[in-house]
Amino acid sequence: MATIALVGNPNSGKTTIFNALTGANQHVGNWPGVTVEKKEGKLNFNKKTFNIVDLPGTYSLGAFSEDEIVARDYILKDRPDVVINVVDATNIERNLYLTTQLLEMGAKVVIALNMFDEAKEKKITFDLDSLSKKLGVPVIPTVASKRKGLDQLIKNSVALIDQEVNFAPHLSYGENIDQEINKLKGLLSDKNLDYPSQWIAIKLLEGDQYIYDLVANHKGLNTSDEFISALQQLKTRAKDYELDIVNKRYEFISNITELSVTTPEVMVVTKSDKIDKVFTNKWLGMPIFALIMLLVFQLTFTVGEELLGGVMARVIEALGETIENYLITIKSPAWLIAFISEGIISGVGAVVEFVPLIVVLYMLMGLLEDSGYMARAAYVMDSLMRALGLQGKTFISMIVGFGCNVPGIMATRTLENKKDRLIATLINPFMSCGARLPIYLVFIAAFFPKHGGLVLFFLYLLGILVALLMGKIFSETLFKGESSYFIMELPPYRRPTVRNVLRNMWDNVSGFLKRAGTTIFAVVTILWILAVLPFGVEPYSANSILGQIGLWLAPIFKPAGFDSWQAAVGLFAGIAAKEGVIATLGMVCAGVEEGTALVTAIQSAFTPLTAVSFMIMTLLYTPCAAVIGTVRKETNSYKWALFTALYTFAIGWLGAVLVFQIGSLLGFS
Amino acid sequence: MLKKVLKQIKDADYISKTNIATKLNKSVGLIEDAFSQLIRMGYLQVNDNKNNCNSNCNGCPFANSCANQLASKAIRITEKGERLLAK
C-alpha cells in the first residue's frame, strides 16, 4: 500500500487536511522511542487504498526537537511515496523554509497551498504556475476547512507515486560550499547509509551533531582515514557554513516569492508602531506610564469604593451577626463566640472587606497586561534602570512583585547575571504587593477618602523609587560589575479579551481570598489566643500577652509617631503575613467594642501624619515570612534572607521616621 | 539576510518584528523564522521570562501571579553575534 505523508509548519492546517482525507478511518499511537504522537489513517481514492501519515508540525527538519527528528527520519528512512507539504498561504515565506529542506532531502513533494481563501482576503496573490516551476513541484491551492482542493491534491499526489522525478532544487550554496558538498558526497557514496549522501553532506556542513554522530559510528566510514580527516577539518569550518547555508535557503525563497507571490504594500507603520512612537517616547513614555497608573488607582477608588464600597462590609457584618446569633442560640461557650465574632469576623473580615477594590484594581491591571501595555512599561523603565546600573529586565520581576513578592523574586531567575539577580531579589520586597493593599485602603478611608487614588499612586511610586535607589546603591557597593544587556521585544498591541481580563482578576482575587481563609485565619487565631491570655486579664488589653509584646515593641516606633502597642503588634503580625496588620488592628482596635468600625478606631488611634508614616512603614519594612523564605531559597543563603529582613526594616523605619519628623517640623499633625 | 536582521536588532532600542520586516521588505513570518534560526545558531540569546521553575503550576500557590504568564521577551546579541556583525 502506498504511503502519503503530511508535513507542515504548526497551524498550517495539516491536521485538518489529515482529518478530511481519512475521516474516522484513523488511529493514534506514538512514534517508537519518543512521546511524539503518531497519527495514521487510510484514504480510499479511485478504488485504491492509501496509507496517510500525519507527521508532527515543525518549522524545520533539523535535530533540535523530537518533532523535527521524527519528521525527518520518517521522510528519509521510511521513504513515503509522496510527501504533501502543507503550506500556509498567508505566511508562505516562512513555510517555504521547510519546503526547501524537504526538497534537499530529495522527497517527492506536492505542495498544498492551504488557507488560500484567507490569503485572498489579505489580497495576497499567487502565480501558481511560476511557483510550481520555480520549486519544481506541483502546487495545489486548498482550503482544508471547507474541503476545497483536496481532490486535486490527492489526484496530483497519486499521480506522482509511480513517476521517476528528480525534485532536488536548483539551489547553489555558493562555490565553496558546493565544492565541499561534492567532496563529501564522493566520500559518502556507496557506503549504504540510511540517508541520501547529498543531504548528509549538507547536514555535516551545517554542523548537525546528530549526523556527525551517525557517520562517526558508521562502520564503513569510521575506518576511512580520509573521511575522518575530512570530518575533523570540517568541524572547525562547519559553524561558518551553517549561516551561509541558511542564508542561501532564504535567498532561494526570496527569489521564488518575489516572482510568484504578490503581497499588498506592507503598511509602513502599523498601529502598534504608531502608538509606540508616543508610549515609548524617550520623554513622554515615563510621564504617560505614571499617568496611566494614577488613572488606574483613581478608578479603583471611584469604581471600587463609590460604587461597590460598603457592599462587602455589610455582607460581613450581616454574616457575623447571623453566626453570632446562631452560636448564642445553640448555647456555645462564650470563648467560642468571642473567638468567632471578635477574632475571626473582626480580623479576617477586616481584610476581606476590601475585595471590591481589589477586584477593580486587578481588573484594570489585567486590561493593561492583556493589551500589551505592561511590556511597554517595562521598556520605558528599561532605560532608567540601565542608567542606574541595573538590568532592564529587573522591572519585569518588579511588576510581578506588585501582585506578590514571592513570584516577583522567583521571576528574577530570568536574569542570568548573578549580580543582576541578587540586586533584583533584594529590592523586590519594596514593590507594594496586593497583601499590603488593605492596609492602605483602611488608612485612606480613615484620613484621605477624597484623595485615595493619589495616595495609593504615591505609595506605589515611592516603593519603585526606593527599590531603584537601593538597586543603585547595591550595584555600586555590594555587587560591582557589568549588567548583562538585553533588548526588549514588544508584542503588538491587542484588544484585551473579557475572558483574559476576568481570569487575571479572578486569579488574584481568589488568591487573596484563599490567603484570607488560610494564612490570615491561622495568624488571627494565634493572635486571638495571645490577645485573650493569660486568663483573668481583660482580653485585647495591654495586659494580654499580645499587649505585652506590643508594649515591648512600641518604643521602637516612637520616633515615627505611632507608639501604641496596637500599631506595634500589627506590624509584628505583618511579618507573618502582610494582611495580618489589618487583621490584627481589626481585632485589637475594632473588635473590642461591638459596632466600632475599624476606620473609626484608626481615626482615634492615628493622626493624618502618623497614618502616612505608618503606611510608609508598612510599604517598606520587613517583607512577610514567605518572601524571606523565598529569598533564602533563591539565594541559597540564610545570610541574604536575614539581610533582607533587617535592611528593609531599617529602610521602612527610616522612611517613617523621616516623614513624621519632617512633617512635624513643617507643622503637620 | 540573517546578518541584516542581526544588524537591525543591534541598532534598535527595542525589538519590533514588524519594524524589521518593513525595513527589510520581508514578511513578519520570515523574520520570526530568522529569529529562530539566529537563536538556534547561537547568535542571539532569548530571555522569554520563563523562570525555569521546577515546581508544578497546579500545586503552586503563586502560579496565578507567576512571571511565566507575563508576555514579555528580551533578546541579547551573543559574542558570536557581535563577532559576525564586526566582520
Interface residues (C-beta under 8 A of the other chain):
Chain A: Y59 G62 F64 N91 I92 E93 R94 N95 Y97 K239 E242 L243 V246 N247 Y250 E251 I253 S254 T263 V266 M267 V268 V269 T270 S272 D273 D276 T280 E369 G372 M374 A375 A378 Y379 D382 G392 K393 I396 S397 I399 V400 G403 C404 V406 P407 G408 M410 A411 T412 R413 T414 L415 E416 S484 Y485 F486 I487 M488 E489 L490 P491 P492 D507 N508 S510 G511 K514
Chain B: M1 L2 K3 I9 A12 D13 Y14 I15 S16 K17 T18 N19 A21 T22 N25 K26 S27 G29 L30 E32 D33 A34 S36 Q37 R40 M41 Y43 N47 D48 N49 K50 N51 N52 C53 P61 F62 N64 S65 C66 A67 L70 A71 S72 K73 A74 I75 R76 I77 L84
